[in-house]
Amino acid sequence: MNEKIPGKAKRVKRPIRRSLLIVMISMFAVLCILLSIIASVFFSKALYAQFDSKLTGVITYVENNIDADDLKTCIDTGVTSAKYDETQQLLNKLVDSIDVEYIYIIIPKETVLVNAITSTSTKEFEEGQDNLPILFEADWFTKDEVAKFKAFWGSDGINFFEETDSYEGTAQSRYTACKPLKTSNGQTIALICVDLDSTDLRAMVTRTVVISIIIVAVVFVIFGLSLILWIYRNITGPLRALESSANEFASGTSGEEELKYKVPVIRSENEVRSLGDAIKKMTDDIRNYIADRDEKEMIIRKTEEENAVLAEKAASAAKIAELSQSVSVLLDNMPALTFYKDPETGKYLGCNQSFAVYAGKSDPTGVVGLTDYDLFAKGDADHFIEVDHKTMALDYPYIILETATDANGILRTFQTTKLKFKDSSGSLRLLGMCMDLTDMTSAKRETEEARKAYESAMSSNLTYSSIARALSTDYSYIYYVNIVSGEFAEYKNDNTEESLVITRRGTDFFVEARERALTVIYKDDNKAFIASFTKENVLEKIDTAGAFTATYRQIIDDVPVYVNMKATRIKNDPQHIVVGIYSVDVQMKYKETLERLQEEQTTYSRISALSGDFICIYTVDPGTDYFAEYSVKREYAELGIEKEGDRFFDRCRGDNTRVIWPEDREMYLSMLTKENMLKEIESHGMFTMSYRLNISGSPLYVSLKAAMVKEKDGPQLIIGVINIDAQVKREKEYDYNLSVARSKANIDALTGVKNKHAYIDAEASLNAMIEEGEPPEFALVVFDVNGLKIINDTQGHRAGDELIRGACMIICKQFKHSPVFRIGGDEFAVIVQGQDYESIDDLVFGVEEINLKNKAEHGIIVACGMAKYSGERNVAELFEKADSAMYENKKMLKQ
């Protein structure tokens, strides 16, 4: 306390005077900003109120001086009347006599505004202009401007709005009032509109605000200077004098005795002078305190020493108690059975709760004072005492694995550790800890069994993996596709490791496959592949035919190579399909060679087609079932079927697992019986059935026909097997082509989504459900691509097509579970039901987020409007709502 502060105390870095100036300047800036905002709002409202009043008076005057019924007749016929001419002169005089730009009566159509009557000022007449003719179409208005006027058609009052345009390079603002003109029977025939030039409005408001700010600034400077001078004299000056005296007191440079405070001269009659008096009293109190401190310091030091001795003793006692408590807690919470006893008497002196429970007692106090014979069966007690004697004879812990029954008679396995020790009184004691290994031993046995099961499973899995790798070697690419979300994984054969590896993942398989087709598929096959490879067509073929297949040429090392694509569902997994691609180049080129050879044998083919393609003929005795082969072709002979013998029908059924295609065996066995054949021949004269033969691992479609003929020796069954493979395949190809053609009729060629024809069909279906009173929950989302005309005009239609495809991709990725239709050049529509309907608001919001991001990055922007079905009479009414919402969104995106 007696040390002096070296040197003179430094002044603060932010004096009050400077802070005062900063605060005053800040207040000035804030005041100017607030004043400018208030003045701008106030004067703008005042001026707009004047405009509203003026335009209201003009419209009211015009409305009261027009014969609306006569004007309707002129509009309907396109011929002006005498009253029409009077109205024209009235508007011409009115626009010259009041300060407005235009007075006009118009009819908004789809894309243009049609003139009913428009005023012509004297200035316009002098410039060579004339009155606009009735029904003149003003096509210089934008689509949004026309839509704005159309929106006022059904209103009752006067509508006001402001717009800005550029004429001859000069920006001009207009304030417009608009009101529907109605006939005597209340029918709206046109809109009365008045334009007022508001170009100078903002300049007027700005001038007013600037003048207000200048006046406030001058007043503030005068007031601020006066306030600062007063504060300097009455507050900051005295405070600086106090600061100087306090610094001298702190540094001991007052020139007098130590801790002597020099009172400054302060003449202000306020709190600053009171502060100086308080500081003087505080320094006097400090001096008195220092004088008393030395006297009491010795007493305090002596007391502290005595307290330290007492605290040390208390801490020692507390540690002992804490240690004792900790040992007790530790024993009670150890998982092992813990105890200690007197080795001479065999009585237990203590144990933890686990041991007490094992011994059949509720707590350790029930164990203390008892022996092993008091607690356990005689055999177990004898064993425990024997181990105790061995432990006491050793100088190190004795560890043993032992079994014993617990209080419930259950045999348990323990790892026991016992050792001898001396307690605090020097008495010899025995400590024991038993770890219960019963569950661990059981777990070990279970683990061994699990290990064997795992090794068996791994062996089976390795066998399965080997088979899967062997079956997949023919495929160059395999895709695992989620048909609900569109996510997929691409697997490729890795010949170095003989395994399939994932080379790529994606989020929309069908969209990405169609995009990739543009670059990897041979140009002559590109359009056909894109037209057929849609999600709807693939799933339809899988559901009807069991698989989707497509053969085309893929560019590999700049050479077109024939490949085959096959898509099938995964059994017991309706959400996934597997798509495999493998090379069939050799087979296809061989087929082309055969086709050329077949052209040279046209005559032979036509003649042989007339007699049918019998590959085998049998004669069968219906009484004895003895059969003989009459005629056979090579492919049938290779099946190894006997040429003659007895039990014809039993032999056919017995050969089915080797001869018949697996998927047709059940049908074959159920139909090919002697009873069925004879009954069918008796009823219809012939027995016929079709199935597939297993020819070298490939299916061959055949038709079996049987008829009864009478011969000298009695009736005989004539059974022929006819090759109808080509016919069936032609029929399947025809069905496929017909399906593709139908699909193409509803698919937009540019984008691959459904076209307007498909939308009309969907709309008709929904309208039918609405008329029947059972409409589903659905919504309609309408889209319009921004900037298509500019892209077409500046970059060409190819770039425009890319813009449309890009916009379509955005829509398809957002609405993954709903049909997308291209209903116009740059217009799309989505009919939303089911899963997408439940999250329709989030999906539309997602489109808005994409638009905002693309707008900042100059990307693709798709205006979007949505309407949910809520009792409309038909889909067309719902479409109008969605279309209106879309145009509002389009207008917002252009700002």
DAQUI-V323562 format. One record per backbone hydrogen bond with DSSP energy under -1.0 kcal/mol. CO is the residue of the C=O (numbers start at 1). NH is the residue of the N-H. If there is no record, write none. Layout:
BEGIN
co:nh
CO:NH
CO:NH
END
This chain:
BEGIN
co:nh
15:19
16:20
17:21
18:22
19:23
20:24
21:25
22:26
23:27
24:28
25:29
26:30
27:31
28:32
29:33
30:34
31:35
32:36
33:37
34:38
35:39
36:40
37:41
38:42
39:43
40:44
41:45
42:46
43:47
44:48
45:49
46:50
47:51
48:52
49:53
50:54
51:55
52:56
53:57
54:58
55:59
56:60
57:61
58:62
59:63
60:64
66:68
67:71
68:72
69:73
70:74
71:75
72:76
73:77
74:78
81:85
82:86
83:87
84:88
85:89
86:90
87:91
88:92
89:93
90:94
91:95
93:97
94:98
98:100
102:195
103:119
104:193
105:116
105:117
106:191
107:114
112:109
113:138
114:107
115:135
117:105
121:125
122:126
123:127
124:129
125:128
133:136
136:115
137:139
138:113
142:146
143:147
144:148
145:149
146:150
147:151
149:152
150:153
152:155
159:178
161:176
163:174
165:172
167:170
170:167
172:165
173:198
174:163
175:196
176:161
177:194
178:159
179:192
181:189
181:190
183:186
187:183
190:181
191:106
192:179
193:104
194:177
195:101
196:175
198:201
200:204
201:205
202:206
203:207
204:208
205:209
206:210
207:211
208:212
209:213
210:214
211:215
212:216
213:217
214:218
215:219
216:220
217:221
218:222
219:223
220:224
221:225
222:226
223:227
224:228
225:229
226:230
227:231
228:232
229:233
230:234
231:235
231:236
232:237
235:239
236:240
237:241
238:242
239:243
240:244
241:245
242:246
243:247
244:248
245:249
246:250
247:251
248:252
248:253
250:5
257:260
268:270
270:274
271:275
272:276
273:277
274:278
275:279
276:280
277:281
278:282
279:283
280:284
281:285
282:286
283:287
284:288
285:289
286:290
287:291
288:292
289:293
290:294
292:296
293:297
296:300
297:301
298:302
299:303
300:304
301:305
302:306
303:307
304:308
305:309
306:310
307:311
308:312
309:313
310:314
311:315
312:316
313:317
314:318
315:319
316:320
317:321
318:322
319:323
320:324
321:325
322:326
323:327
324:328
325:329
326:330
327:331
328:332
329:333
337:434
338:352
339:432
340:349
340:350
341:430
342:346
347:342
348:369
350:340
352:356
353:357
354:358
355:359
356:361
357:360
358:407
363:366
364:367
364:368
367:370
370:348
371:375
372:376
377:381
378:382
379:383
380:384
381:385
382:386
383:387
384:388
385:389
386:390
387:391
388:392
391:394
398:418
400:416
402:414
404:412
406:409
410:406
412:404
413:437
414:402
415:435
416:400
417:433
418:398
419:431
421:429
423:426
427:423
429:421
430:341
431:419
432:339
433:417
434:337
435:415
437:441
438:442
439:443
440:444
441:445
442:446
443:447
444:448
445:449
446:450
447:451
448:452
449:453
450:454
451:455
452:456
453:457
454:458
455:459
456:460
457:461
458:462
459:463
460:464
461:465
462:466
463:467
464:468
465:469
466:470
467:471
468:472
472:475
477:581
478:491
479:579
480:489
481:577
482:486
486:509
487:482
488:506
489:480
490:503
490:504
491:478
492:501
494:498
494:499
499:494
501:492
504:490
506:488
508:512
509:513
510:514
511:515
512:516
513:517
516:519
516:520
517:521
520:555
522:525
525:529
526:530
527:531
528:532
529:533
532:534
534:538
535:539
536:540
537:541
538:542
539:543
540:544
541:545
542:546
548:567
550:565
552:563
553:522
554:561
556:559
559:556
561:554
562:584
563:552
564:582
565:550
566:580
567:548
568:578
570:573
573:576
575:483
576:570
577:481
578:568
579:479
580:566
581:476
581:477
582:564
584:588
585:589
586:590
587:591
588:592
589:593
590:594
591:595
592:596
593:597
594:598
595:599
601:605
602:606
603:607
604:608
605:609
613:723
615:633
616:721
617:630
617:631
618:719
619:628
620:717
621:625
625:648
626:621
627:645
628:619
631:617
633:637
634:638
636:639
637:640
643:629
645:627
647:651
648:652
649:653
650:654
651:655
655:658
655:659
656:660
659:694
661:664
662:665
664:668
665:669
666:670
667:671
668:672
671:673
673:677
674:678
675:679
676:680
677:681
678:682
679:683
680:684
681:685
687:706
689:704
691:702
692:661
693:695
693:700
695:698
698:695
700:693
701:724
702:691
703:722
704:689
705:720
706:687
707:718
709:716
711:714
714:711
716:709
717:620
718:707
719:618
720:705
721:615
721:616
722:703
724:728
725:729
726:730
727:731
728:732
729:733
730:734
731:735
732:736
733:737
734:738
735:739
736:740
737:741
738:742
739:743
740:744
741:745
743:746
744:747
746:755
748:752
753:748
754:822
755:759
756:760
757:761
758:762
759:763
760:764
761:765
762:766
763:767
764:768
765:769
766:770
767:771
768:772
769:774
770:773
778:869
779:832
780:867
781:830
782:865
783:828
784:863
787:791
788:792
789:793
790:794
791:795
796:800
797:801
798:802
799:803
800:804
801:805
802:806
803:807
804:808
805:809
806:810
807:811
808:812
809:813
810:814
811:815
819:831
820:754
821:829
826:785
827:823
827:824
828:783
829:821
830:781
832:779
834:838
837:840
839:843
840:844
841:845
842:846
843:847
844:848
845:849
846:850
847:851
848:852
849:853
850:854
851:855
852:856
853:857
854:859
861:786
863:784
865:782
867:780
874:878
875:879
876:880
877:881
878:882
879:883
880:884
881:885
882:886
883:887
884:888
885:889
886:890
887:891
888:892
889:893
890:894
892:895
END
